[in-house]
Amino acid sequence: MRFFDTNWLFNRLDGTITASSGFPDFAFDEDSQFAWNSSGEGTDGDAIFVTRTLAASQPIKAIFIQNTNINNITIDVDVGAGFVALSSFTLTKSDDGMNYYYSLDSIITILAIRINGSNTITADQEKSIGQILAFRELGQIKNIDSIEPSLKRIQKVSQLLAGKKDIINKGRQFDGISLGFKTHFKSADNAMIAILLSRDEGLWLWINDNNEEVQIMKQEPFRFGDIYKVAIEKNHKLKYTGNLFFSGIDLKLKLVEVA
């Protein structure tokens, strides 16, 4: 599982958002249930763009594009001298082609970012992007003792006269995740746990981490495109294994989705 810092593209931060058509704020609202959709650009070959200009330069190390139907996305960035093509990165896509993860070779500082595309996965559709995120990477935890995600069902429940219940499901929502760590001389894991426990604001959690060797679950929240803004809820429990300071830690905490 991998953790990321503040998303500098959030539409509540200062700056401007423009697009070739439609209402692009939806691509930067940190909610993949609402998407930017193009208007009048539904033929393959129709070039689109979505641009986020920041109020001040910010450092990023990763870009995540979630729930898009565009199959030929390119990215331009403005690092202070106008837009140039993003370079020096590793791109990974989900199997369905709807999620893009760019891992940059090094941190870059951007003034603006522009997403381009012209073709869709299913030919001749209006272009759509659910969410665009850009942030620094905080670190990775590879050794996890237990993962207990919670998905809340949004329901309307009525009691019928016959004694049965009528349940109308209106969707599901990621509610949080309980994590258990038992680390023994894993310096990288311990460093990330220290960052996690000392952090007072939200951060981004990507459980899948594109690590298929250890991540084979296909249900939410284990899928490639499942990334959440979370924070530690209430207290965490930390103890030293066997009460020996040098033997490692035994930690339990709960992360919940935050705005």
N, C-alpha and C positions, 0 to 999 in steps of 0.2 A: 504494500500500500504506500502511496506517495502523497506528500503534503505540499501545498503551494500557498504563497503569501497573498497579499491584497490583490484583487483584480482591478487593475488601473483603468479598465474600459467601462466600468459601471456607469450607467447613464445618470446616476445621482451626483457624480463628481462633475466638477466644472469642465467646460470644453464644449465642442459642437459635434453633431452627428448629422451626416448627410448620406444620401443614396441616389441611385439612378431613378428610383421610383419608390412608391409605397411609404410606410412609416417605420424607419429603421431603428427607432428607439427600442422596439421590441427585441432586437438582436443584442441589446446591451442592458437588459433589465434584470439579469441574473435569475431568470425564470424560463426554463426551456419549454414550458407549457405554452408560452406565448412566443410567436415567431414573426420575424420580418418576412413579408411576401412581396415579391415584385408585382407590378401592375402594367400590363401591356407588353411584357417582355417574356412571353411564354413559348417562344419558338427557339429551338436550339440554334445557337449562333448569335442570339441577341445578347450582347455584352451587358453585364450589370456590375455595379460596384456598391459597396457599403463602406463608409469612411468614418472613423472616430478620431477627432483631433483633441488632444489634451490641453489643459490649461498650462501645464508645465511638463518638462521632460521627466520620464519615469523609466526605471530599469525593469526589464523583463527577461526571462530565461525560457519561457514556455508559452505556447499559444494553443488553446483548445477551442475547436469549432464543433458544436453539438447539434445534432438533429437537423442536418441540411440535406437537400435533395440535389445539390450541385455536385457534379462529378469531375470538374476540372478547375477547382479553386486554385488561384494563385494569390500571393500576398505581397503588397508593397509596404515599405515602412519609410517614414521620414525621421532621420536621426539628426537633422539639423541643417541639411542642405537640399531639401526637396525629396520627393519620393524616389526610392530605388527598390529593385526587387529584393525580397528577403533572401538571404544566402546563408550558407554554413549552418545547416540544420538537418535533423533526421525526421522524416515524416512517416507516421504510422496511421493507417486507417482501420476502422472497424470492418468486420467482414461484410457488412451490408453497405459499406461506403458512405454511411451517413454521419460519421464522426471522424474528425481529423485531430491528430495530436502532433504538434511540432515541438521537438526538443532542440533548442538552439545550442550550438557548440560552446557559446559563451554568452554572458549577459550583455545585452545591448540596451541603450537608452533611447527611447523613442519619443517623438513629439506627436506622431500620428500613425495610424495604421489603416490600410485600405485592402478590403477583400474583393477579389475579382472573380468572375466566372461567366460562362456562356451556355453550358449544356447541363442537362439534368439526367439523373439516373434513369428515370422513365422519360423517354424523349418528349420534347415539346410540352413541358409543364412550366407554370410560373415558378420562378426561383424562390427558395425559402431557406432561411437560417434561423434555428431556434435560439442559439446562444453563441456569443463570441467572448472568450476570456483571454486575458494576457497577464502574466504574473511571474514573479520569481519562484524558483523551486526552493522549498525549505529543507526537504530531505525525504528519506525513504525508510520504512521499517519492513524488514523481510521476515523476521521471526515473531510470529503471533501465536499465542497459545489458544485463544478463543475469540471468535467473532460472532456476535449475536445481534443482527440487524432487526429493526422493528419497522414494519410497514403498516401504516394506519389506513384502514378502509373508511372511506367517507360514505356513510349510509343513512338512509331514512328508514327507521324501523317502526312498524305499526303493529299493535296487538289486535288480532281479529276476534270476533265474537266466538268463533269455534275453538279458540284457544291457540290456534296457530299464529305465526308471525308473518307479516309481509315485509320483505326486505328489498329496498331499492338501492342498488349500488351506484354511486356517483363517481367512482374512481378510487385510486390509491395514492398515498403520499408517503414518501420516506420520512420516518418519524425520528430516527436516531439509530445509534449503534453502540453496543457495549463491547469493550475490548479488554482482553486479558493478555498481559505480556509477562513472560518469564525469560529474562535475558541473562546469559552467563558469558561474560567476556566478549560481548558483541559491541565493540566500541561505536560502530556506525549507528546501530539501533539505539544505544544508550544516549548518543548525542541528539538524535531526533526526539527521543522521549523527553529529554531535558528541555528542548525548545518547546515541545507541546505543552508541558506542565507549566512553563513560565509565561506562556502567551496569554494575554488578557483580551485580545480581540479575536474575531472569527478568522478561519483559514479554510482552504479548500482541500477536500479529501477525495482522492481517486483510489478506490479499493482495487480495481482491476489492475491498474499500473502496467497494462500490456505485458504482463509477465505470465505467459501461458504455462510455463513450467510448474508454477505453484498455484496458479489461478485457473481452475477449470469450471467453476460454477457459472451457469448461464442465466440465472435468475437475478432480478433486481435485488440488491444494489451491486452485484458482482459483474455486470456487463461492462463492455468497453466504454459505452457512452454515459455511464452513471458517475457523475461528479457532483459533489455537494459542498455548500458552504456550511461549516459546522463550528461549534464551540463546545468546550467542556461544560457540562451541566453539573451544578452542585459540587460536592467534594469528590476527590479521588482517593483511592486507597493504595498506599505504597508501603511495602514491607521488604525487608531483606531476607532472602531465602535462608532458612536455618539460623536466622539472627546473626549471620556472619556478614560483615560489610563487604568483604572481598568476593563473596560467592555469587553475586548478582541480585536482581530485584524481582519482586512479584508485585505486579501493578494491575489494578482494575479501574477503569474509568468509563464514563458514558459521554459520547458526543451526540449532540442534537443539531438538527438543521436550523439555521438562523437566517434572518433577513439581511 
